[in-house]
């Protein structure tokens, strides 16, 4: 009888512990790697989610910044991680890493479709076309007129070559019938600085990056890539309202290594989905000029596939390739 009771208790304990084990190994910290520096929007989103997730999982959630190569260093790190590390690590990544890099780099250092699995999409953002506050151009119609009269001077700055703003600039040029000279900068900071100073005539970057400068009167946003106007910019039209048939967005999503059991990744996706429903967390993400998104692993996978189908044709049509 005693032996039977001990065996029964052992089985009961195993099942009682199962939910925690599926979500994250009991007592083992969860690490989130971010491919961008501390203080940026991706880093801030990761830390906001991590702060709520630690209570949900009842374990430590640590954010590590693996910066460099436009976010690819973090992806390479997770792809090459030992199985024990890979099973307790998530990566917060964006389309530059998961969609564009595999199309423009012959050897990005990972296979986005094979080496990773979607867990949860948590935020989205749009792109904006801007000029200096001192520019005589006040809307897209005026810019189109200026480009028609000065086609060889049509230059658009973007935060990096091979970035989504780069390809969005090419799509914009196609729409107005004149391809711009796209100038890639080493990040948004120097791009914004030269735009404010009037050295750069036009720029396309993420809305969350350009919005504070627009609100401060240092630059002028002409249009945004959303389907509807942004509440923070009620007077700024969308591209479609401006007669340009363009809309596009970007996102931040959590991915796991393919070495992580699918049940564990799905469980983590559900836990992240749950914390993303919290009004306080949604408000905190909006405070960094991003839109919160509630999504589990299955929905994230569906949206990732749709995004690849949207962006692969224009990226390949551009003929752009990168070497490092």
Secondary structure, DSSP 8 states (H G I E B T S, - for coil): -HHHHHHHHHHHHHHHHHHHHHHS-TT--EEEEESS-TTSHHHHHHHHHHHHHHHHHTS-EEEEE---GGGHHHHHHHHHS-HHHHTTEEEEE-HIIIIIHHHHBTT-SS-HHHHEEEEEEEEEEEEEEEEETT-S--SHHHHHHHHHH-GGG-EEEESSTTSHHHHHHHHHHHHHT---EEEE-SSHHHHHHHHHTTSSSEEEEEHHHHHHHHHTTSEEEEEESSSS--GGGTTS-BTTTTT-----EEEEEEEEETTS-HHHHHHHHHHHHHHHT-HHHHHHHHTTT-EE----HHHHHHHHHHHHHHHHHHHHHHT--B--
